[in-house]
């Protein structure tokens, strides 16, 4: 007998438990207090804020670490694209002449975290500084970064963050976490709060399929962004099964060929970066295969 997925989806769409949320708040607060309370960072101007699935409320238990951005705001890095590709820093603002660097800032952030949490609990990765979980807090990735502006014209820029990759210091890695949260919330409001619920359903479905050895891990960010690109009308179905069916069909059909790689129909939630652009840790085939395998696993038929 085929499995009736509707009762399962009605459970899977819910947010993480209050206990999980409390551990998230403890994690965020402890990191913020450590960074704000240490004199070694007093000479920097910086912001500390959570990004990713936890503040977006698209997290599911054990699905992702708590991501904390520590954004150096003393200066900003720049990138010029499209109509702005011939501009220079002098065209859009005064070049920074101070002595703060992202490399030095990252070193100091690491020292503060080691002092606060202990060397056993802290590991430095190429892009983030990892903090192990405790009885009261969750695993966290602390991301030292600097403000980044992507100019698309002389008058218009997108403000995000730029990370440092220790293994490839010249590599430019930029993200737009604040736009991600804002636009994800707008999408959720426009779909009667169904967008994030479908995201949580598909993340929990992915977890189950991974546990059973059916698929390899699919990045949580990819699932969230793929569902973001599903038309709002798809969330109007009267059942969770109908909404999931529409979402999977849209992702599967829309990622059949590489035409989607530079299509504005497939953007990250921030609506600045292409979802399947070169340099991502996934490809359009990752999304396509997940949608097809999930469809088969659910027994949705033709």
BALOBA-1460 file (C-alpha; in Angstrom, 3 decimals):
// residues 302
<rec num="1" residu="x" x="0.000" y="0.000" z="0.000"/>
<rec num="2" residu="x" x="1.301" y="3.415" z="-0.964"/>
<rec num="3" residu="x" x="2.261" y="5.655" z="1.919"/>
<rec num="4" residu="x" x="-0.133" y="8.488" z="2.770"/>
<rec num="5" residu="x" x="2.225" y="11.453" z="2.905"/>
<rec num="6" residu="x" x="-0.255" y="14.138" z="3.944"/>
<rec num="7" residu="x" x="-0.094" y="13.409" z="7.716"/>
<rec num="8" residu="x" x="3.710" y="13.286" z="7.514"/>
<rec num="9" residu="x" x="3.897" y="16.590" z="5.661"/>
<rec num="10" residu="x" x="1.533" y="18.143" z="8.220"/>
<rec num="11" residu="x" x="4.193" y="17.340" z="10.838"/>
<rec num="12" residu="x" x="7.255" y="18.071" z="8.715"/>
<rec num="13" residu="x" x="6.192" y="21.619" z="7.820"/>
<rec num="14" residu="x" x="6.495" y="22.783" z="11.428"/>
<rec num="15" residu="x" x="9.383" y="24.834" z="12.764"/>
<rec num="16" residu="x" x="12.107" y="23.327" z="14.937"/>
<rec num="17" residu="x" x="11.231" y="22.688" z="18.577"/>
<rec num="18" residu="x" x="11.331" y="25.307" z="21.311"/>
<rec num="19" residu="x" x="14.325" y="23.472" z="22.801"/>
<rec num="20" residu="x" x="16.214" y="23.766" z="19.515"/>
<rec num="21" residu="x" x="15.313" y="27.450" z="19.263"/>
<rec num="22" residu="x" x="16.550" y="28.041" z="22.824"/>
<rec num="23" residu="x" x="19.896" y="26.422" z="22.023"/>
<rec num="24" residu="x" x="20.149" y="28.610" z="18.928"/>
<rec num="25" residu="x" x="19.516" y="31.748" z="20.986"/>
<rec num="26" residu="x" x="22.116" y="30.630" z="23.540"/>
<rec num="27" residu="x" x="24.650" y="30.086" z="20.767"/>
<rec num="28" residu="x" x="24.036" y="33.446" z="19.133"/>
<rec num="29" residu="x" x="24.137" y="35.317" z="22.449"/>
<rec num="30" residu="x" x="27.345" y="33.629" z="23.684"/>
<rec num="31" residu="x" x="29.238" y="34.398" z="20.473"/>
<rec num="32" residu="x" x="28.014" y="37.985" z="20.355"/>
<rec num="33" residu="x" x="28.989" y="38.617" z="23.988"/>
<rec num="34" residu="x" x="32.435" y="37.092" z="23.474"/>
<rec num="35" residu="x" x="33.158" y="39.276" z="20.443"/>
<rec num="36" residu="x" x="31.720" y="42.455" z="21.918"/>
<rec num="37" residu="x" x="33.403" y="42.019" z="25.284"/>
<rec num="38" residu="x" x="37.014" y="41.452" z="24.245"/>
<rec num="39" residu="x" x="39.357" y="44.443" z="24.036"/>
<rec num="40" residu="x" x="41.263" y="42.916" z="21.108"/>
<rec num="41" residu="x" x="38.390" y="43.882" z="18.797"/>
<rec num="42" residu="x" x="37.782" y="47.330" z="20.280"/>
<rec num="43" residu="x" x="39.712" y="48.996" z="17.485"/>
<rec num="44" residu="x" x="37.441" y="47.614" z="14.793"/>
<rec num="45" residu="x" x="34.013" y="48.731" z="13.662"/>
<rec num="46" residu="x" x="31.964" y="45.581" z="13.072"/>
<rec num="47" residu="x" x="28.480" y="44.044" z="13.164"/>
<rec num="48" residu="x" x="27.547" y="40.607" z="14.526"/>
<rec num="49" residu="x" x="24.400" y="38.905" z="13.258"/>
<rec num="50" residu="x" x="22.978" y="35.488" z="12.492"/>
<rec num="51" residu="x" x="22.449" y="34.462" z="8.882"/>
<rec num="52" residu="x" x="21.198" y="31.378" z="7.114"/>
<rec num="53" residu="x" x="18.425" y="28.962" z="7.993"/>
<rec num="54" residu="x" x="18.106" y="29.678" z="11.730"/>
<rec num="55" residu="x" x="17.101" y="33.356" z="11.536"/>
<rec num="56" residu="x" x="15.064" y="32.507" z="8.416"/>
<rec num="57" residu="x" x="13.229" y="29.764" z="10.374"/>
<rec num="58" residu="x" x="13.848" y="27.232" z="7.610"/>
<rec num="59" residu="x" x="16.119" y="25.068" z="9.753"/>
<rec num="60" residu="x" x="15.258" y="21.528" z="10.720"/>
<rec num="61" residu="x" x="16.888" y="19.684" z="13.602"/>
<rec num="62" residu="x" x="20.574" y="18.885" z="12.974"/>
<rec num="63" residu="x" x="20.258" y="20.003" z="9.358"/>
<rec num="64" residu="x" x="22.698" y="22.901" z="9.561"/>
<rec num="65" residu="x" x="25.041" y="24.771" z="11.859"/>
<rec num="66" residu="x" x="24.310" y="28.197" z="13.269"/>
<rec num="67" residu="x" x="25.931" y="30.747" z="10.946"/>
<rec num="68" residu="x" x="27.143" y="33.978" z="12.526"/>
<rec num="69" residu="x" x="28.533" y="36.779" z="10.367"/>
<rec num="70" residu="x" x="31.111" y="39.101" z="11.926"/>
<rec num="71" residu="x" x="31.147" y="41.899" z="9.380"/>
<rec num="72" residu="x" x="34.026" y="44.363" z="9.353"/>
<rec num="73" residu="x" x="32.433" y="47.699" z="8.425"/>
<rec num="74" residu="x" x="35.511" y="49.928" z="8.535"/>
<rec num="75" residu="x" x="35.644" y="49.837" z="4.735"/>
<rec num="76" residu="x" x="34.023" y="47.944" z="1.895"/>
<rec num="77" residu="x" x="35.321" y="45.856" z="-0.952"/>
<rec num="78" residu="x" x="33.972" y="46.496" z="-4.440"/>
<rec num="79" residu="x" x="33.043" y="44.653" z="-7.602"/>
<rec num="80" residu="x" x="31.923" y="46.167" z="-10.910"/>
<rec num="81" residu="x" x="29.660" y="44.231" z="-13.302"/>
<rec num="82" residu="x" x="27.266" y="44.816" z="-16.216"/>
<rec num="83" residu="x" x="26.888" y="48.557" z="-16.959"/>
<rec num="84" residu="x" x="29.400" y="49.379" z="-14.216"/>
<rec num="85" residu="x" x="32.233" y="47.200" z="-15.500"/>
<rec num="86" residu="x" x="34.300" y="50.192" z="-16.647"/>
<rec num="87" residu="x" x="34.008" y="52.082" z="-13.344"/>
<rec num="88" residu="x" x="36.709" y="52.285" z="-10.665"/>
<rec num="89" residu="x" x="36.663" y="52.797" z="-6.908"/>
<rec num="90" residu="x" x="37.416" y="56.481" z="-7.462"/>
<rec num="91" residu="x" x="34.181" y="56.785" z="-9.466"/>
<rec num="92" residu="x" x="31.929" y="55.593" z="-6.658"/>
<rec num="93" residu="x" x="33.638" y="56.567" z="-3.409"/>
<rec num="94" residu="x" x="36.816" y="57.469" z="-1.585"/>
<rec num="95" residu="x" x="39.364" y="54.606" z="-1.432"/>
<rec num="96" residu="x" x="40.061" y="53.291" z="2.060"/>
<rec num="97" residu="x" x="43.381" y="54.438" z="3.500"/>
<rec num="98" residu="x" x="43.309" y="52.801" z="6.957"/>
<rec num="99" residu="x" x="45.296" y="49.794" z="8.107"/>
<rec num="100" residu="x" x="42.511" y="47.303" z="8.945"/>
<rec num="101" residu="x" x="42.428" y="44.191" z="6.768"/>
<rec num="102" residu="x" x="40.060" y="41.252" z="6.590"/>
<rec num="103" residu="x" x="43.010" y="38.881" z="7.140"/>
<rec num="104" residu="x" x="44.037" y="40.628" z="10.357"/>
<rec num="105" residu="x" x="40.434" y="40.911" z="11.523"/>
<rec num="106" residu="x" x="39.895" y="37.181" z="11.013"/>
<rec num="107" residu="x" x="43.023" y="36.388" z="13.037"/>
<rec num="108" residu="x" x="41.803" y="38.548" z="15.908"/>
<rec num="109" residu="x" x="38.301" y="37.066" z="15.819"/>
<rec num="110" residu="x" x="39.830" y="33.604" z="16.081"/>
<rec num="111" residu="x" x="41.914" y="34.638" z="19.118"/>
<rec num="112" residu="x" x="38.828" y="36.016" z="20.854"/>
<rec num="113" residu="x" x="36.807" y="32.849" z="20.222"/>
<rec num="114" residu="x" x="39.634" y="30.601" z="21.471"/>
<rec num="115" residu="x" x="39.876" y="32.728" z="24.595"/>
<rec num="116" residu="x" x="36.117" y="32.544" z="25.174"/>
<rec num="117" residu="x" x="35.376" y="28.913" z="24.292"/>
<rec num="118" residu="x" x="38.744" y="27.165" z="24.592"/>
<rec num="119" residu="x" x="41.111" y="25.815" z="21.974"/>
<rec num="120" residu="x" x="39.515" y="22.361" z="22.105"/>
<rec num="121" residu="x" x="36.133" y="23.784" z="21.057"/>
<rec num="122" residu="x" x="37.397" y="26.046" z="18.262"/>
<rec num="123" residu="x" x="38.701" y="25.031" z="14.819"/>
<rec num="124" residu="x" x="39.680" y="27.425" z="12.069"/>
<rec num="125" residu="x" x="38.498" y="26.457" z="8.606"/>
<rec num="126" residu="x" x="39.398" y="28.125" z="5.342"/>
<rec num="127" residu="x" x="36.229" y="30.241" z="5.297"/>
<rec num="128" residu="x" x="34.742" y="30.048" z="8.798"/>
<rec num="129" residu="x" x="35.787" y="29.487" z="12.386"/>
<rec num="130" residu="x" x="33.947" y="26.470" z="13.793"/>
<rec num="131" residu="x" x="32.737" y="26.191" z="17.379"/>
<rec num="132" residu="x" x="31.694" y="22.791" z="18.683"/>
<rec num="133" residu="x" x="28.311" y="22.329" z="20.328"/>
<rec num="134" residu="x" x="27.847" y="22.111" z="24.089"/>
<rec num="135" residu="x" x="24.994" y="21.044" z="26.343"/>
<rec num="136" residu="x" x="23.446" y="24.503" z="25.961"/>
<rec num="137" residu="x" x="24.506" y="25.565" z="22.484"/>
<rec num="138" residu="x" x="24.653" y="24.323" z="18.914"/>
<rec num="139" residu="x" x="27.550" y="23.891" z="16.523"/>
<rec num="140" residu="x" x="28.344" y="27.267" z="14.994"/>
<rec num="141" residu="x" x="30.248" y="28.643" z="12.017"/>
<rec num="142" residu="x" x="31.547" y="32.147" z="12.690"/>
<rec num="143" residu="x" x="32.289" y="33.929" z="9.418"/>
<rec num="144" residu="x" x="34.609" y="36.951" z="9.569"/>
<rec num="145" residu="x" x="33.843" y="39.082" z="6.518"/>
<rec num="146" residu="x" x="33.925" y="42.611" z="5.160"/>
<rec num="147" residu="x" x="31.174" y="44.713" z="3.593"/>
<rec num="148" residu="x" x="31.023" y="44.106" z="-0.163"/>
<rec num="149" residu="x" x="29.364" y="46.280" z="-2.807"/>
<rec num="150" residu="x" x="28.513" y="44.919" z="-6.238"/>
<rec num="151" residu="x" x="27.992" y="47.865" z="-8.560"/>
<rec num="152" residu="x" x="25.703" y="47.258" z="-11.543"/>
<rec num="153" residu="x" x="25.659" y="50.917" z="-12.618"/>
<rec num="154" residu="x" x="27.080" y="54.212" z="-11.396"/>
<rec num="155" residu="x" x="23.920" y="54.735" z="-9.333"/>
<rec num="156" residu="x" x="23.057" y="51.192" z="-8.224"/>
<rec num="157" residu="x" x="24.850" y="48.658" z="-6.039"/>
<rec num="158" residu="x" x="23.994" y="45.524" z="-4.071"/>
<rec num="159" residu="x" x="25.460" y="45.491" z="-0.562"/>
<rec num="160" residu="x" x="26.577" y="42.119" z="0.784"/>
<rec num="161" residu="x" x="29.602" y="40.562" z="2.448"/>
<rec num="162" residu="x" x="32.921" y="39.202" z="1.215"/>
<rec num="163" residu="x" x="34.590" y="36.205" z="2.846"/>
<rec num="164" residu="x" x="38.253" y="35.272" z="2.974"/>
<rec num="165" residu="x" x="39.330" y="31.805" z="1.875"/>
<rec num="166" residu="x" x="42.613" y="31.078" z="3.687"/>
<rec num="167" residu="x" x="43.486" y="28.442" z="1.083"/>
<rec num="168" residu="x" x="42.968" y="30.892" z="-1.796"/>
<rec num="169" residu="x" x="43.275" y="34.472" z="-0.469"/>
<rec num="170" residu="x" x="42.787" y="36.028" z="-3.904"/>
<rec num="171" residu="x" x="39.451" y="34.268" z="-4.381"/>
<rec num="172" residu="x" x="36.408" y="36.531" z="-4.167"/>
<rec num="173" residu="x" x="33.524" y="34.946" z="-2.272"/>
<rec num="174" residu="x" x="30.554" y="37.189" z="-1.702"/>
<rec num="175" residu="x" x="27.086" y="36.563" z="-0.295"/>
<rec num="176" residu="x" x="24.000" y="38.605" z="0.446"/>
<rec num="177" residu="x" x="22.565" y="37.316" z="3.743"/>
<rec num="178" residu="x" x="20.425" y="40.335" z="4.609"/>
<rec num="179" residu="x" x="18.672" y="40.265" z="1.234"/>
<rec num="180" residu="x" x="18.179" y="36.522" z="1.704"/>
<rec num="181" residu="x" x="16.269" y="37.059" z="4.939"/>
<rec num="182" residu="x" x="14.248" y="40.000" z="3.654"/>
<rec num="183" residu="x" x="13.166" y="38.454" z="0.356"/>
<rec num="184" residu="x" x="12.510" y="35.054" z="1.923"/>
<rec num="185" residu="x" x="10.132" y="36.725" z="4.371"/>
<rec num="186" residu="x" x="8.373" y="38.555" z="1.533"/>
<rec num="187" residu="x" x="7.912" y="35.287" z="-0.351"/>
<rec num="188" residu="x" x="6.571" y="33.630" z="2.771"/>
<rec num="189" residu="x" x="4.059" y="36.434" z="3.358"/>
<rec num="190" residu="x" x="2.966" y="36.338" z="-0.290"/>
<rec num="191" residu="x" x="2.261" y="32.591" z="-0.087"/>
<rec num="192" residu="x" x="0.284" y="32.621" z="3.176"/>
<rec num="193" residu="x" x="3.407" y="31.366" z="4.998"/>
<rec num="194" residu="x" x="3.532" y="28.241" z="2.855"/>
<rec num="195" residu="x" x="6.890" y="28.868" z="1.158"/>
<rec num="196" residu="x" x="9.008" y="28.206" z="4.257"/>
<rec num="197" residu="x" x="6.795" y="25.307" z="5.266"/>
<rec num="198" residu="x" x="7.364" y="23.584" z="1.933"/>
<rec num="199" residu="x" x="11.095" y="24.252" z="2.345"/>
<rec num="200" residu="x" x="11.060" y="22.514" z="5.730"/>
<rec num="201" residu="x" x="9.085" y="19.596" z="4.299"/>
<rec num="202" residu="x" x="11.622" y="19.081" z="1.506"/>
<rec num="203" residu="x" x="14.585" y="19.422" z="3.858"/>
<rec num="204" residu="x" x="13.135" y="16.736" z="6.122"/>
<rec num="205" residu="x" x="12.360" y="14.595" z="3.074"/>
<rec num="206" residu="x" x="15.981" y="14.975" z="1.953"/>
<rec num="207" residu="x" x="17.156" y="13.961" z="5.437"/>
<rec num="208" residu="x" x="15.049" y="10.811" z="5.333"/>
<rec num="209" residu="x" x="16.284" y="9.865" z="1.863"/>
<rec num="210" residu="x" x="19.907" y="10.416" z="2.924"/>
<rec num="211" residu="x" x="19.441" y="8.273" z="6.044"/>
<rec num="212" residu="x" x="18.110" y="5.470" z="3.868"/>
<rec num="213" residu="x" x="21.057" y="5.724" z="1.486"/>
<rec num="214" residu="x" x="18.903" y="6.703" z="-1.490"/>
<rec num="215" residu="x" x="20.650" y="10.006" z="-2.248"/>
<rec num="216" residu="x" x="23.739" y="11.943" z="-1.286"/>
<rec num="217" residu="x" x="23.365" y="15.057" z="0.855"/>
<rec num="218" residu="x" x="21.748" y="17.980" z="-0.974"/>
<rec num="219" residu="x" x="22.791" y="21.412" z="0.354"/>
<rec num="220" residu="x" x="20.129" y="23.008" z="2.513"/>
<rec num="221" residu="x" x="20.719" y="26.389" z="0.840"/>
<rec num="222" residu="x" x="20.065" y="24.868" z="-2.593"/>
<rec num="223" residu="x" x="16.720" y="23.403" z="-1.507"/>
<rec num="224" residu="x" x="15.632" y="26.709" z="0.011"/>
<rec num="225" residu="x" x="16.618" y="28.699" z="-3.084"/>
<rec num="226" residu="x" x="15.099" y="26.212" z="-5.524"/>
<rec num="227" residu="x" x="11.740" y="26.415" z="-3.743"/>
<rec num="228" residu="x" x="12.032" y="30.213" z="-3.705"/>
<rec num="229" residu="x" x="11.930" y="30.123" z="-7.519"/>
<rec num="230" residu="x" x="8.647" y="28.180" z="-7.556"/>
<rec num="231" residu="x" x="5.815" y="30.512" z="-8.698"/>
<rec num="232" residu="x" x="3.563" y="31.690" z="-5.887"/>
<rec num="233" residu="x" x="0.552" y="30.107" z="-7.536"/>
<rec num="234" residu="x" x="2.091" y="26.712" z="-6.814"/>
<rec num="235" residu="x" x="1.505" y="27.222" z="-3.101"/>
<rec num="236" residu="x" x="-2.248" y="27.709" z="-3.636"/>
<rec num="237" residu="x" x="-2.902" y="23.958" z="-3.802"/>
<rec num="238" residu="x" x="-5.348" y="22.781" z="-1.128"/>
<rec num="239" residu="x" x="-3.055" y="20.123" z="0.386"/>
<rec num="240" residu="x" x="0.593" y="19.884" z="1.387"/>
<rec num="241" residu="x" x="0.959" y="16.965" z="-1.022"/>
<rec num="242" residu="x" x="-0.290" y="19.183" z="-3.839"/>
<rec num="243" residu="x" x="2.127" y="21.992" z="-2.920"/>
<rec num="244" residu="x" x="5.085" y="19.616" z="-2.697"/>
<rec num="245" residu="x" x="4.088" y="18.005" z="-6.000"/>
<rec num="246" residu="x" x="3.972" y="21.396" z="-7.739"/>
<rec num="247" residu="x" x="7.326" y="22.474" z="-6.263"/>
<rec num="248" residu="x" x="9.140" y="19.287" z="-7.276"/>
<rec num="249" residu="x" x="7.651" y="19.362" z="-10.780"/>
<rec num="250" residu="x" x="8.689" y="22.979" z="-11.274"/>
<rec num="251" residu="x" x="12.254" y="22.333" z="-10.094"/>
<rec num="252" residu="x" x="12.577" y="19.158" z="-12.168"/>
<rec num="253" residu="x" x="11.192" y="20.642" z="-15.386"/>
<rec num="254" residu="x" x="13.065" y="23.930" z="-14.991"/>
<rec num="255" residu="x" x="16.487" y="22.330" z="-14.547"/>
<rec num="256" residu="x" x="16.507" y="19.868" z="-17.433"/>
<rec num="257" residu="x" x="19.169" y="21.752" z="-19.376"/>
<rec num="258" residu="x" x="21.977" y="24.217" z="-18.793"/>
<rec num="259" residu="x" x="19.744" y="26.999" z="-20.140"/>
<rec num="260" residu="x" x="18.758" y="27.641" z="-16.525"/>
<rec num="261" residu="x" x="22.336" y="28.441" z="-15.466"/>
<rec num="262" residu="x" x="22.150" y="32.093" z="-16.572"/>
<rec num="263" residu="x" x="18.382" y="32.446" z="-16.330"/>
<rec num="264" residu="x" x="16.752" y="35.039" z="-14.073"/>
<rec num="265" residu="x" x="14.167" y="32.341" z="-13.377"/>
<rec num="266" residu="x" x="16.761" y="30.619" z="-11.176"/>
<rec num="267" residu="x" x="18.322" y="32.957" z="-8.650"/>
<rec num="268" residu="x" x="19.404" y="32.571" z="-5.062"/>
<rec num="269" residu="x" x="16.870" y="33.906" z="-2.574"/>
<rec num="270" residu="x" x="18.867" y="37.162" z="-2.445"/>
<rec num="271" residu="x" x="17.996" y="37.713" z="-6.144"/>
<rec num="272" residu="x" x="21.524" y="38.953" z="-6.833"/>
<rec num="273" residu="x" x="23.390" y="35.740" z="-7.688"/>
<rec num="274" residu="x" x="22.501" y="33.036" z="-10.189"/>
<rec num="275" residu="x" x="21.622" y="29.843" z="-8.355"/>
<rec num="276" residu="x" x="23.604" y="27.631" z="-10.728"/>
<rec num="277" residu="x" x="26.461" y="29.991" z="-11.601"/>
<rec num="278" residu="x" x="29.985" y="28.558" z="-11.967"/>
<rec num="279" residu="x" x="31.735" y="28.361" z="-8.619"/>
<rec num="280" residu="x" x="28.759" y="27.058" z="-6.664"/>
<rec num="281" residu="x" x="29.247" y="23.849" z="-4.682"/>
<rec num="282" residu="x" x="26.324" y="22.324" z="-6.611"/>
<rec num="283" residu="x" x="25.091" y="22.286" z="-10.198"/>
<rec num="284" residu="x" x="21.711" y="22.451" z="-11.874"/>
<rec num="285" residu="x" x="21.938" y="18.638" z="-12.116"/>
<rec num="286" residu="x" x="22.015" y="18.457" z="-8.304"/>
<rec num="287" residu="x" x="18.637" y="20.174" z="-8.101"/>
<rec num="288" residu="x" x="17.247" y="18.263" z="-11.090"/>
<rec num="289" residu="x" x="18.245" y="14.864" z="-9.723"/>
<rec num="290" residu="x" x="16.952" y="15.619" z="-6.228"/>
<rec num="291" residu="x" x="13.568" y="16.697" z="-7.574"/>
<rec num="292" residu="x" x="13.300" y="13.556" z="-9.714"/>
<rec num="293" residu="x" x="14.420" y="11.179" z="-6.968"/>
<rec num="294" residu="x" x="12.137" y="12.835" z="-4.410"/>
<rec num="295" residu="x" x="9.218" y="12.546" z="-6.847"/>
<rec num="296" residu="x" x="9.862" y="8.825" z="-7.263"/>
<rec num="297" residu="x" x="10.375" y="8.279" z="-3.529"/>
<rec num="298" residu="x" x="7.027" y="9.904" z="-2.790"/>
<rec num="299" residu="x" x="5.360" y="7.751" z="-5.432"/>
<rec num="300" residu="x" x="3.810" y="10.718" z="-7.216"/>
<rec num="301" residu="x" x="3.652" y="8.917" z="-10.570"/>
<rec num="302" residu="x" x="3.455" y="10.546" z="-13.977"/>
